[in-house]
Amino acid sequence: MELQRLAFSFFNGDVASRYWLDIVYGMWVTTYLAAAIVATGLAVGLALAMARSFHFRPASFLIVVFADAFRALPPLVVIIVLFFAFPYVDLAMSAFSATWLALSLVLAAFAEEIFWAGILSVPKGQTEAARSTGMSRLQTLVYVILPQAVRLTIAPLTNRMIAITKGTALGSVVAVHEIIYYASSGASEAGNPTPLTLGAAAYVVLFLPVVMLSRWIETRFAWKR
Amino acid sequence: MEQILQVFFNAAILERAWPFLMRGVTMTALLSLVVVPIGLASGLAVAMLYHLHRKWLSRFLIAYVDFFRAFPPLVLLLFIYGGLPFLGIDLPLFATVTLAFLLNTSSYYGEIYRAGIESVGQGQWDAAHSTGLKGHQTLAYVVLPQAVRNVLPDLVSNTVEVVKLTSIASVVALPELLYTADMARSVTFNSSPIVLAAAIYLVMLWPVVRLISRLERRIAA
């Protein structure tokens, strides 16, 4: 009896058949939102770390301030500021854009720190040798330093990307139509938590393979201490 | 310029919202003070159980950790919040949030401790055993102190993540900092309270973020 009630609540076939399509659509939105965040965040983070490596003080200072601030602010706070605060100065953006921008900025901040640590880990002699062959500073960075630095950044970057792309769920707070948005609105509409079970399963399907991949990457490209 | 000040840094509104936000800060601090120690302790338990090297137990723990690493904390919270009543369990809101955090943070902290324990060489175990220390004594007096020191930056950085994460409790209407700020915003039709909340998070966490950068650099060097 107890088990039957449990099945009726959490694994209700009837409810599931009404909502599974919504959840699948939500999975698509989650996936491309996550992909957009990873692309933007990594690109901006790498660009900032490269800019910082030219040791131009005012620029480095601003980059550190940016990285510190977005590492200290909760992502949900950033999303809410962008979505709810900026319309008051006529800078309205869609829920999707606000979530994309907020999480991209957060990922960029963390990625900048990780790339920067990677760049610092390459011995100075490499730069000196490359410069003495007549390479420009940018060429040295792109052809000599970064290829060595990136290897060390792969494991921490993967973990950070997982943590932040999971944050796409925060978009539901400003009504981005991703998985948990459909799951919780479905659950309250049906008066039954089965859509939540479906949503939870959808996240496991999307993210568990990535987490397992990251475990493999961690042993493959471990930080040398 | 005038308009920006009016909308984002409105002194009159901030003055009204201030006492309300301070209650939110207290709740955020209280929640952090509960979930961080619970996370640290349960994570340590996960790592120590893993280190018993019982094949099935270890496999179960890896599955447990991976599962909760794949699960967005907000989804976990909403699932527990929305699901528990259907199990006939009626927990107070604070306890519901704490339960979600326990599941999430124990796996993250557990992974960190595990990496720390693995970073301590086998020679340390052997040496400790040879002096007559028992397994649990070796772990407590020899291995853990070194393990914790090796992963200290990760432990601190995860703690910052957990404190930041307390903001998701606003979604289930626990009156912490973000919730009170957003309430104040919707009552006053003005962004200043959220900007102030963001500033409060910055003031609380910036020093720790700086500390992490320092710790990481010292260990890398």
Interface residues (C-beta under 8 A of the other chain):
Chain A: L6 S9 F10 D68 A69 R71 A72 L73 P74 P75 L76 V77 V78 I80 V81 F84 A85 F86 Y88 V89 E113 A117 L120 S121 I162 A163 K166 G167 T168 A169 L170 S172 V173 I179 I180 A183 S184 A187 N192 P193 L196 T197 G199 A200 Y203 V204 F207 L208 V210 V211 M212 R215 R225
Chain B: Q3 I4 V7 F8 D66 F67 R69 A70 F71 P72 P73 L74 V75 L78 F79 G82 G83 F86 L87 S119 N150 V160 E161 K164 L165 T166 S167 I168 S170 V171 L178 D182 R185 F189 N190 S191 I194 V195 A197 A198 Y201 L202 M204 L205 W206 V208 V209 R210 S213 E216 R217 I219 A220
